[in-house]
Amino acid sequence: MSLRLVEAIIPAAYTEELPRVLEDLTVLGVWATPGNERFAVVRILTATGNTEAISDALSERFDHFADFRVMLFSVEATVPMPEESTNNTDNTNNEQADGEADEQEQSKARAARISREELYQDIAQGAQFSTVYLVTVVLSTVVAAVGLLRDNVAVVIGAMVIAPLLGPNVALALASTLGDLKLAGRSVKTLLAGIATAAVLSVGIGIIATVDPHGPEIFARTQVTMGDIVLALAAGSAGALAFTTGIPAAVIGVMVAVALLPPLVVVGLLIGAGYAGLAGGALMLFLSNVACVNLAGVVTFLAQKIRPRAWWEAEYAERASRIALSLWVAAVALLLAAILLMQTI
C-alpha cells in the first residue's frame, strides 16, 4: 500500500477539533505536537488515495488562519506495516444509497491516484520555461536527428527518453481540466518555445546533412494513418496516468515522445533538405499527435475526477473542460478530414 504523511500547521487552540474534522476519513494514525502557543503541528499517516480528501477537510476548516499550511510527504516504509483499512463511514443505508453513489465513485477514482496538490506541483514544474528545458530540447533533437538519418531505432528511442515535450503537453491538459489560465499560458509558452527550438535546429541539420527522404525511419513519419491517431491517443492517456499514479515519467515519456518529437524533427530535416511536400505530411502527423495527446490527457484527468477544491472553481473548471474538449475534438476532426483529403488527391 502506497502511503503519504500529511503534515499540517493549525492553530494550537483547535487541535481538539481534529477528530471531528477527520471523522469520515480513513487515516492510519494522527499525532499532534505543540509548536508554540500559537500553532500546533499535526501529522496524519494515510494511504495515498486519501490525501486529497484529508487536505480538503483540513483546508475547509483551517485555511482562514494565517499560519495554516498543509505539506505532503511520500512514505517509503513504516514499521509495523499498516493493515488495509476501509472508510470509517458506514455507507450501507439503503435510503442514502442513491445520494452516495456518486461520492463512492469519486472516492474510488481518487484512491487510484495521488492528490490534486501533488499532481499540480509535479506537472507545473514540467511547464516551466528555463535554460535547462531548452538544453534538453536541443539534446533530444540532435539525438533524434542522428537516429533518423542513420535509420537507427535505438538512437531514436534514446532521444525519446529525454522527452522534453512531455511536461508542457500534460500541463496544458491539466490546465484545461482545472480551468487554470495561468498554467495554460505558461504551458503554451513553454511548448511553443520547445517546438520552435526543435524545428529551427532540425532545419539546420537538414541543410548540412544528407537526408534520404525514403529512409524507413523518416518516410514512415511522412504519412498519417489511423494507427498513428490511436498511438497518439494512447500516448496522451499514458502521459496523464504517469503523473496521476506516480509512474516514473521517463518511462511514459518514451511513449509520448513517439508521437511528438520524431515527427517534428522529420519536418525540419525535410524542409532543410528541400523536400517540402513530404515535410507537409510529417507536419500533419505532428499536429494530429499534439491534438490527440491533449484530448486524451483531458479525458483521462476528467475520468480520474481531477477537480478544484472550491465549488465555484469546480463550476468554472467544468465549463473550461467542455470548451477544451470541444476545441481538441474539432481540431482532431479537421486534421482527420485534411488527412483523408490528402490521401484521395
Wavefront OBJ file of the C-alpha trace (Angstrom):
o trace
v 0.000 0.000 0.000
v 1.404 3.389 -1.031
v 1.467 5.785 1.928
v 1.625 9.532 2.474
v 2.313 11.608 5.573
v 0.110 14.700 5.718
v 1.652 17.389 7.888
v -0.488 20.390 8.783
v 0.104 23.590 10.742
v -3.088 24.535 12.581
v -3.923 26.886 15.494
v -2.942 25.248 18.803
v -6.315 26.023 20.340
v -8.144 23.949 17.700
v -6.345 20.591 17.972
v -9.325 19.149 19.864
v -11.413 19.588 16.694
v -9.280 17.164 14.691
v -11.342 14.038 15.495
v -14.467 15.779 14.199
v -12.717 17.123 11.079
v -11.329 13.680 10.237
v -14.218 11.519 11.466
v -15.466 10.478 7.989
v -11.983 9.921 6.548
v -9.670 6.925 6.558
v -6.465 7.550 8.479
v -3.830 5.163 9.831
v -2.602 7.439 12.578
v -2.856 11.029 13.870
v -0.275 12.820 16.008
v -0.435 16.426 17.213
v 2.657 18.204 18.566
v 2.504 21.738 20.030
v 4.759 24.119 18.075
v 4.277 27.091 20.373
v 1.282 28.740 21.997
v 0.072 29.930 18.559
v 0.151 26.789 16.421
v 0.463 23.000 16.517
v 1.976 20.520 14.066
v -0.353 17.681 13.084
v 0.905 14.556 11.306
v -1.528 12.176 9.643
v -0.493 8.827 8.139
v -2.808 7.619 5.383
v -2.985 5.783 2.080
v -2.037 7.859 -0.957
v -5.559 7.872 -2.328
v -6.926 9.516 0.826
v -4.606 12.528 0.936
v -6.797 14.755 -1.240
v -9.876 14.267 0.940
v -7.842 14.898 4.115
v -6.209 18.000 2.642
v -9.609 19.330 1.555
v -11.126 18.708 5.001
v -8.267 20.479 6.776
v -8.334 23.381 4.319
v -12.094 23.807 4.638
v -11.807 24.144 8.405
v -8.499 25.945 8.934
v -7.396 27.777 5.768
v -8.653 31.138 7.048
v -5.950 31.086 9.746
v -2.752 32.944 8.858
v -0.295 30.179 9.817
v -2.249 27.315 8.256
v -0.336 25.090 5.849
v -0.559 21.524 4.548
v 2.501 19.576 3.383
v 2.538 16.102 1.820
v 5.411 13.626 2.136
v 5.901 10.261 0.470
v 6.444 7.423 2.965
v 8.905 4.780 1.782
v 8.170 2.371 4.641
v 6.737 2.197 8.137
v 7.131 -0.302 10.991
v 4.868 -2.004 11.854
v 3.226 -2.371 8.456
v -0.255 -0.819 8.429
v -3.223 -3.023 7.697
v -5.548 -2.314 4.776
v -8.411 -0.276 6.167
v -11.813 0.844 4.999
v -13.599 4.148 5.192
v -14.875 4.991 8.657
v -18.261 5.967 7.296
v -20.983 3.303 7.052
v -22.406 3.573 3.574
v -24.866 0.697 3.786
v -28.004 2.705 4.474
v -30.348 1.988 1.571
v -32.103 5.336 1.930
v -28.825 7.150 1.270
v -27.604 4.784 -1.461
v -28.628 6.948 -4.402
v -27.086 10.090 -2.974
v -23.872 8.324 -2.018
v -23.305 6.537 -5.342
v -21.585 9.484 -6.976
v -19.451 10.138 -3.903
v -18.367 6.495 -3.799
v -17.435 6.647 -7.477
v -15.357 9.768 -6.906
v -13.684 8.167 -3.881
v -12.694 5.133 -5.956
v -11.247 7.399 -8.639
v -9.259 9.383 -6.060
v -7.976 6.187 -4.450
v -6.241 5.260 -7.711
v -4.200 8.462 -7.917
v -2.127 10.933 -5.962
v -3.714 14.070 -4.545
v -4.648 17.096 -6.600
v -1.977 19.193 -4.879
v 0.820 16.703 -5.552
v -0.312 16.320 -9.141
v -0.403 20.066 -9.741
v 3.026 20.588 -8.201
v 4.612 17.814 -10.275
v 3.032 18.886 -13.552
v 3.518 22.630 -13.066
v 7.266 22.048 -12.811
v 7.199 20.483 -16.273
v 5.657 23.638 -17.698
v 8.496 25.866 -16.504
v 10.400 27.641 -19.263
v 14.097 27.512 -18.419
v 17.563 27.157 -19.852
v 17.607 23.509 -18.774
v 14.404 22.891 -20.721
v 15.853 24.416 -23.887
v 19.051 22.397 -23.477
v 17.053 19.162 -23.189
v 15.124 20.119 -26.334
v 18.384 20.740 -28.197
v 19.932 17.476 -26.993
v 16.876 15.361 -27.790
v 16.563 16.990 -31.227
v 20.191 16.249 -32.074
v 19.924 12.649 -30.872
v 16.639 12.116 -32.721
v 18.061 13.635 -35.923
v 21.090 11.343 -35.801
v 18.878 8.321 -35.230
v 16.526 9.280 -38.067
v 19.351 9.961 -40.514
v 21.029 6.647 -39.675
v 17.733 4.693 -39.521
v 18.795 3.621 -36.043
v 15.744 2.882 -33.895
v 17.793 2.551 -30.700
v 19.194 6.066 -31.075
v 15.714 7.471 -31.763
v 14.478 5.812 -28.579
v 17.382 7.439 -26.743
v 16.024 10.832 -27.773
v 12.589 9.819 -26.559
v 13.890 9.082 -23.060
v 14.742 12.778 -22.661
v 11.090 13.595 -23.567
v 11.224 17.417 -23.255
v 7.747 17.929 -24.737
v 6.039 15.666 -22.213
v 5.844 18.267 -19.429
v 4.191 21.197 -21.241
v 1.687 18.961 -23.055
v 0.495 17.250 -19.870
v 0.462 20.632 -18.098
v -1.732 22.069 -20.856
v -4.153 19.150 -20.487
v -4.308 19.655 -16.706
v -4.803 23.411 -17.129
v -7.709 22.718 -19.490
v -9.223 20.342 -16.928
v -8.906 22.762 -13.995
v -9.640 25.941 -15.942
v -6.272 27.352 -14.839
v -5.485 30.110 -17.330
v -2.143 30.929 -15.712
v -0.881 27.358 -16.034
v -2.302 27.147 -19.562
v -0.449 30.284 -20.644
v 2.813 29.044 -19.152
v 2.362 25.639 -20.779
v 1.678 27.106 -24.233
v 4.700 29.405 -23.959
v 6.987 26.538 -22.957
v 5.566 24.192 -25.597
v 5.894 26.733 -28.421
v 9.452 27.554 -27.370
v 10.340 23.869 -27.452
v 8.673 23.341 -30.829
v 10.402 26.384 -32.331
v 13.806 25.330 -30.986
v 13.477 21.762 -32.269
v 12.165 22.917 -35.663
v 14.903 25.507 -36.277
v 17.670 23.165 -35.148
v 16.390 20.255 -37.259
v 16.095 22.537 -40.325
v 19.733 23.486 -39.823
v 20.729 19.840 -39.558
v 18.712 19.092 -42.705
v 20.631 21.770 -44.616
v 24.005 20.425 -43.543
v 23.429 16.665 -43.529
v 22.482 14.309 -46.328
v 18.809 13.442 -45.881
v 17.323 10.378 -47.547
v 13.543 11.046 -47.654
v 12.897 7.382 -48.385
v 14.783 6.085 -45.381
v 12.473 3.863 -43.293
v 12.553 5.978 -40.125
v 11.937 9.248 -41.994
v 9.487 8.069 -44.641
v 7.310 6.315 -42.044
v 6.643 9.701 -40.465
v 5.584 11.486 -43.637
v 2.211 9.749 -43.764
v -0.634 9.742 -41.263
v -2.709 6.620 -40.651
v -5.409 5.693 -38.158
v -2.750 3.723 -36.321
v -0.855 6.972 -35.696
v -4.012 8.585 -34.292
v -4.603 5.640 -31.954
v -0.954 5.769 -30.859
v -1.202 9.478 -30.040
v -4.427 8.994 -28.058
v -2.845 6.149 -26.097
v 0.275 8.259 -25.508
v -1.790 11.140 -24.146
v -3.631 8.878 -21.701
v -0.387 7.193 -20.673
v 1.278 10.550 -20.054
v -1.589 11.714 -17.837
v -1.682 8.410 -15.946
v 2.075 8.583 -15.396
v 1.628 11.691 -13.291
v -1.618 10.791 -11.516
v -0.450 7.343 -10.431
v 3.195 8.136 -9.740
v 4.673 6.029 -12.554
v 8.174 7.324 -13.435
v 7.643 9.988 -16.084
v 10.707 8.893 -18.052
v 9.080 5.530 -18.761
v 5.893 7.044 -20.190
v 7.922 9.859 -21.747
v 9.209 7.378 -24.296
v 5.667 6.664 -25.471
v 4.677 10.334 -25.625
v 7.890 11.175 -27.467
v 6.997 8.592 -30.113
v 4.048 10.776 -31.036
v 5.677 14.199 -30.705
v 9.420 14.633 -31.127
v 10.355 12.388 -34.107
v 7.664 13.792 -36.466
v 8.708 17.337 -35.577
v 12.363 16.582 -36.271
v 11.399 14.944 -39.566
v 9.574 18.138 -40.568
v 12.717 20.184 -40.017
v 15.049 17.718 -41.710
v 12.883 17.530 -44.839
v 12.425 21.299 -45.052
v 16.153 21.813 -44.677
v 16.834 19.240 -47.402
v 14.275 20.800 -49.774
v 11.532 18.157 -49.590
v 8.655 20.500 -48.739
v 5.916 18.140 -49.951
v 6.979 15.292 -47.696
v 7.546 17.770 -44.872
v 3.866 18.714 -45.129
v 2.859 15.128 -44.382
v 5.152 14.994 -41.353
v 3.774 18.331 -40.146
v 0.243 16.974 -40.439
v 1.301 13.977 -38.345
v 2.857 16.204 -35.702
v -0.204 18.477 -35.413
v -2.529 15.487 -35.245
v -0.437 13.976 -32.492
v -0.388 17.178 -30.422
v -4.188 17.445 -30.651
v -4.693 13.755 -29.809
v -2.254 13.799 -26.885
v -4.011 16.783 -25.308
v -7.508 15.442 -25.987
v -6.658 12.107 -24.390
v -4.957 13.874 -21.472
v -8.036 15.970 -20.679
v -10.332 12.930 -20.906
v -8.036 10.943 -18.600
v -7.887 13.703 -15.982
v -11.674 14.047 -16.074
v -12.110 10.277 -15.725
v -9.925 10.378 -12.616
v -12.099 13.103 -11.082
v -9.453 15.829 -11.074
v -11.378 18.876 -9.840
v -10.589 22.104 -7.955
v -11.440 22.072 -4.254
v -13.830 25.043 -4.128
v -17.263 24.567 -5.703
v -17.141 27.863 -7.594
v -13.780 26.911 -9.071
v -15.199 23.495 -9.961
v -18.035 25.088 -11.928
v -15.584 27.248 -13.870
v -13.300 24.255 -14.449
v -16.235 22.229 -15.791
v -17.008 24.921 -18.373
v -13.321 25.177 -19.293
v -13.109 21.396 -19.721
v -16.119 21.355 -22.027
v -14.600 24.124 -24.128
v -11.202 22.409 -24.242
v -12.746 19.073 -25.207
v -14.786 20.732 -27.951
v -11.755 22.530 -29.357
v -9.500 19.474 -29.306
v -12.200 17.247 -30.815
v -12.784 19.835 -33.544
v -9.040 20.054 -34.200
v -8.708 16.281 -34.482
v -11.755 16.115 -36.779
v -10.409 18.841 -39.062
v -6.993 17.212 -39.232
v -8.561 13.826 -39.986
v -10.599 15.432 -42.772
v -7.450 17.037 -44.187
v -5.593 13.716 -43.982
v -8.364 11.873 -45.834
v -8.456 14.624 -48.447
v -4.692 14.384 -48.971
v -4.946 10.617 -49.409
v -7.554 10.982 -52.175
v -5.536 13.500 -54.159
l 1 2 3 4 5 6 7 8 9 10 11 12 13 14 15 16 17 18 19 20 21 22 23 24 25 26 27 28 29 30 31 32 33 34 35 36 37 38 39 40 41 42 43 44 45 46 47 48 49 50 51 52 53 54 55 56 57 58 59 60 61 62 63 64 65 66 67 68 69 70 71 72 73 74 75 76 77 78 79 80 81 82 83 84 85 86 87 88 89 90 91 92 93 94 95 96 97 98 99 100 101 102 103 104 105 106 107 108 109 110 111 112 113 114 115 116 117 118 119 120 121 122 123 124 125 126 127 128 129 130 131 132 133 134 135 136 137 138 139 140 141 142 143 144 145 146 147 148 149 150 151 152 153 154 155 156 157 158 159 160 161 162 163 164 165 166 167 168 169 170 171 172 173 174 175 176 177 178 179 180 181 182 183 184 185 186 187 188 189 190 191 192 193 194 195 196 197 198 199 200 201 202 203 204 205 206 207 208 209 210 211 212 213 214 215 216 217 218 219 220 221 222 223 224 225 226 227 228 229 230 231 232 233 234 235 236 237 238 239 240 241 242 243 244 245 246 247 248 249 250 251 252 253 254 255 256 257 258 259 260 261 262 263 264 265 266 267 268 269 270 271 272 273 274 275 276 277 278 279 280 281 282 283 284 285 286 287 288 289 290 291 292 293 294 295 296 297 298 299 300 301 302 303 304 305 306 307 308 309 310 311 312 313 314 315 316 317 318 319 320 321 322 323 324 325 326 327 328 329 330 331 332 333 334 335 336 337 338 339 340 341 342 343 344 345
